Amino acid sequence: MGVVSARTEIQDFVESIRLVDHHVHGALKTTLTREQFEEVMTESNRARRLGTTNFDTQLGLAIRRWCAPLLDLDAFVDPETYLQRRAELGADEVNRRLLRAAHLDTVLIDTGFAAENLLDVDQMREFAGAKSFEVVRLEEVAEDLVRSGTTAQGFGDAFRSALQQRLSSGAVATKSIVAYRYGLDVPHERPLEGDVARAMGQWLGDVEASKTVRIVDPVLLSFLLWSGIDAQLPLQIHTGYGDSDLDIIRSNPAYLTDFLRAAEPLGTAVVLLHCYPYQREAAYLAQMFPNVYFDIGEAISHSGVQSRQLIAESFEIAPFYKQLYSSDGWGLAEFHFLGARLWRNGVSEILSRWVEAGHCSQADATQIATKVGRQNAIDLYRLDSSS
């Protein structure tokens, strides 16, 4: 088979894969002004310097190159024209076009952040034309429990009961944002019930004084992680790249090493989300621990054409059966689509290059793409039995 034919066949195969996007959020239900759109384009919550635009980024280039034609515009149209057309079509039509163009089989949706403004699980199913399931955020369950009323002594049992109730409605995973609330260097050992009660008493006092319900105590956050382990569904943990509420150094997944060692005997899968710029640390952990998986998530869309380098690095040492596809799409349906588009571009190029250089067979290449793009997630989250 010729080089051109092999490259074309691999590209066609990767295009045909109906991806399982194993960690996303809903798309925004409202039409956005230019300023609102630019705010959602970045993870930063700081104001831009006067005269600058967030379109002047890899993400901006990717939106203009790949999303514009889906809105009946020329590639690389100027941002103003793009946003005018987006407003003309309206949020529903834009969401439908971009989500359908991602060619998704299934989406697993974290419903724990700003959910009132986003398409819910059922609406995402309709707009994306894909099966959809919920991922339950542990911190949200704890904070809702405080709002509804709990005691320090009763918190542990109340939380376990509330979590089980949330999971019983068809959720396929739990998720923690401990990296945002403290850092991944929370205590790795399972906290004692008395320690949880004491920490909870302090938190309830803080809530009463500040009128703000936000769980940040490291003992309580460790308790939530272990509760996720005990739930025996895959536990997703945000690591690496995120918004301004995060300490990027303490979001390195390597900080979880002792926790992973302690939790390993229980067998619950732990999925390291996003990981950039620590994709190599995540790959190492996925190689070392049989129950650890990872993705490179939102970094794909934010890095544009350079996402090919991130994908290549994720393929360096980690087993192919330990890697998952995710867009981490939130707010802009552009994220959901670009994650898929850029992943397909990068994987096609990398695997074609391997085949051309004699590093793997075409059968190997298609198997790798299938595993990462969908099959690993189907197996991990038992989606066949959930469908």
N, C-alpha and C positions, 0 to 999 in steps of 0.2 A: 504494500500500500504506500502510495506516495506521501511526502511530507504535507503537501497542501491538502490532500484528501483526509489525512489523519487529523490535522488541525481543524478542518471544517466539521468533521464528524464529532470530534470532542466538543466543539463549540455548540453544535446543534443539540448534542445530548444534554449539555449543561443548561441550555435554554429550555429544554423540555421538562426539567425537574420541577415538580410542584413542591416548593420549599415549605418546610415547617419552621416558622419563625417562633422560636421557643421563648422569647421574652420581648414583649412589646407593651405599649400603652395605647389608649384610644387616640383617634384623631380628633382635633377640635371641631366642634359642631357649628362654629360661627365663622362668617367671613371676616377677614382681618384687614385692618389698615396697614399701610406700609410700615409704620413704626411698630405695630404689634407683630407683624411678620418678622421684622428684623430682630425683635427681642427674643422670639422663639428660635431663631436660627442659631443662637449661641447659648452655651451653658453659663456664661457670665451674667451676673445680675447688676453689673456696673454700667453706667451710661457710656455710650460711645463718645469718643472725642469728636468735636464739631467738625462736620465736613467729611466724615468717614462713613463707610457702609459695610455691613456684614456680608454683602455680596462679594466683597473683595477678599474672598477666601476660597479654599478648595471646595467647600460646600457650595458657595455661590456659583462657582464655575460649573459644578456638577448639576445644580438646579437648572441653570441656563442651557447646558448641553443636553441633558437627558429628560428633564421634566417639561421643558417648553414645548417640544413636539407633541406631547400628549395633550396639551391644551390648544392644539391647532396653531402653534407659532413656530417660527424658524428657530433652529438651534442657535444659541448665543444671542437671542434677543436681549435688549437692554432690560434691566430690572424693572423700570417703571412700566414698560409695556407688558412685561410678564405679570406684574401684580394687578394691572388694570384688567387684563384678560381673566385672571384668577377671580377677581371680584365680579366680573360680568357673568361668569359661569355659576358662581355661588358655591358655598361650602359643600353642599351635598354632591354636586356634579364633580367638583374637583376631587373630593374624597373618593367617589366611586371610580373615577378614571384612574387615579394614581394607585389606589389599593388593588384594583383588578389587574393593573399592569404589572404588579409585583409577582403575579402567578403563584399564589400561595395555596397550599393545601390546608394548613392549620395555623392558627395564631394562639399563643398562650399569653394572656393579658393580665398584667399587674394593674389591679384596680385601686391601688392604695394612694394615689396622688392626684389631686385636682379632678377627681372623677366626675364631678357635676358638670364640667365644661367639655367633657370628652364623650365620644361614642362609647357606649357600654358594650358588654360582651356580646349581647344579641345584635346590637347595631353593627358592630364590627363584622360579625358573621354575615350580615346582609350586604354591607358595602364592599367587603373584600371578596365575597363569594367563597369563603373558606370556613372550615370548622373552627370553633373558638371555645376556649376554656379559660377558667380563671386561675390566676396565681394569687395567693393570699399573702398580703404583707403583714409580717408579725408585729411590727411596731404599730401599725394601724389598729390591730385587734386590741393591743394593750391600751392604747390611748382612748379607744372607744369605750373600753371597760371602765376606765377612770371617769370618763364623762358621765357614764350611766350610773356610777356609784359602786365602790368596792372598798374593802378594808385591807389594811396591810397584812394581817394574818390570813385573810381569805383569798388574797390575790392569786397565789400559785394555783390553787384548785380552780378558781374562777376563770383564770386565763386558759388553762388546759381545756376546760369545758367549752369556753367561747370559741377557742380555736377549732376544736373538734366539730362544733356546730357549723362554723364557716366552711370547713373542708367537706362536710357531708353533702353539700349541694352540688358536687361535681368538680370541685377544684382539683388540679392535678399536681400542684407544687406549693411550697411556701417560699417566702422571700424575706431577706433581711437587708436593711439599709444601715447596719451598725457602722459602716465606714463614714456615713454622714453624721451620725449622732455622737460618736466618740472616736472611733478608729478601729482598725482590725486587730489592734493590740489589747482587746478586752481580755479579762481573765479566761484562760483556756479550759480550766477545770470546771466541772459541773458545780454550780454554787449550791450550798446547803439551803434548805428551806428557811432556816432561821435568818441566814444572811439575806435571802430574798425579802423576807418580811421586814427586816430592819431597813433595807434600801427602799422598799416600797413606802414605809412610813415616812422616810425623809422626802421622797418624791411627792407624796400626798401633801405634806407640809409646804413644799415649794409651789405646788399647784395652787394651794389655797392663798399663798402670799402673792403670787405673780399672775394668777388667773390664766396661765398659759399651760396647756397640756402638751408636753414634749418630753419624751423619754430619752434621757441622756446618761443615766447612771450606768457605769460599766458592769456592775453586778447584775442589774436587771437586764441589760442587753445580752449578757452571757446567758442568762436564764432563757431569754427568747430563742437564742441560737440552739440551746439544748432542747427546748420544746419543739423546735423545728426538726431536729434530729429524731426525737421521740415520735413525731407524727408519722415517720416512715414513708413520707413522700419526698421526692427530690427537694433539697433545700438550696435555693438560689441565693447567692450573696453578692451584692454589688461590690466590685473592686475597681481600683484605678479611676480613670477619667469620669468626672462628674461636675456638678455645678459648684458655685462659689462657696457653698456650705460645707465643703469637704477639704480635709487636709490631704493633699495628694501623696505626701510621703507615707502617712499612716494608712493609706488605702492600698498599699502594696500587699498582694495576696500572700507573700512569704510570711507575713505576720500571723497567718492562720495555721502555720505548720504544726504547732503544738496542739491546737484544737483539733486539727485533722487526725493527728496521731491518737488523741484521746477518744475521738468519735468513731474511728475506723472499725473497731470490733462490732459496732451496732449495724454497720452495713448500709446506712442511709447514704444515698448519693448526694454529694455536695457539688454544686455547679457554680463556678466562678464566672461572674458576668463582666463582660466588657474589657477589663484588665489593662488596657492601654494606659501608660507606656510599659506595663509590666507583663506583656503577653508572653515573654520568655520565662518569667518566674511562674506564670500560670501553667505553661506547657511543662515545666519541670515538675510541678506538683501533680499534674495529671499523669505524668509518667510514673511518679513514685507511688501514688496512692491508687489502689484499684477502684475506689468509689468517688474519685474526683474527676470532674469534667470542666470544660471552659469554652467560652466564646470570645470573639473580639468585638462584638456588638456595635455600639454607636460610633466607634472610631472609624468604621468603614465609610459611613456617609460623610463624616466630618473631614476625613482625609482625602476624599475624592480619588483622583487617579493614583495617588500615593498609597491607597488602600492595598494595592497589589503587593507592596513591600510588607505590610502588616500581615497579610494572608500568608505570604511566603515564610515569614518568621514563625507564624503559628504552626506551620507544617514542619518545622525543623526537627524537634525531638519528641513531640507528643504523639502518642498513638492516634491514628486517624479515627479510630472508634471512640475516642474520648473528646472529640471536638463537635461543636454544635453551631448551627447558623442562627444568628439573631440580628435584627436591625435596631433593636431598642427604640423603634419609632415612637415618638411622643409628640402630640400636638399637630405638627405639620405632616400631612400624608406624604409629602415629599420625602420625609425620612423613611417611612415604610417602603416606599418604592425604591429610593436610591440604595438602601441597604441591599436589596435584592439585585438591582441592576449592577452595582459595582462589585458585589460578590461574584456574580456570574462572570463579569468581565475578567476579574482577577484570577478566579479559579480556572477559567478556560485558558488564559494565557500561560499560567504557571504549569498546568498539567500538559498542555500542548508542547511546551518547551521541554518538559521531562521526556515525553514520548519521542520527540524529534532527536533528542540527544542520547536516546537509548537507555534512559534511567528507569523507565517502567514501560509496561505494555499498555496498549490502548484499553484493554480490559481492566488493568489496574487503575488507570486514570478515571474511568467511568465509575468504578466501584468506590474510589475515594470521594468523588463528587457526590455520589448518592448517599454515602454514609454521613458526611458532614452536612449536606444540604437537607436531609430529611430522615434517613433511617435511624441514625443514632437517637434523635429526639423521639421518634415513634417508639423505639425500644425502651428508652429511659423513662418516659412518662406514661408508658403503656397506653398509647393513644389508640391502638387498634381496639382494645377492650373498652375505651372510653367513647368511641365513636358511635 
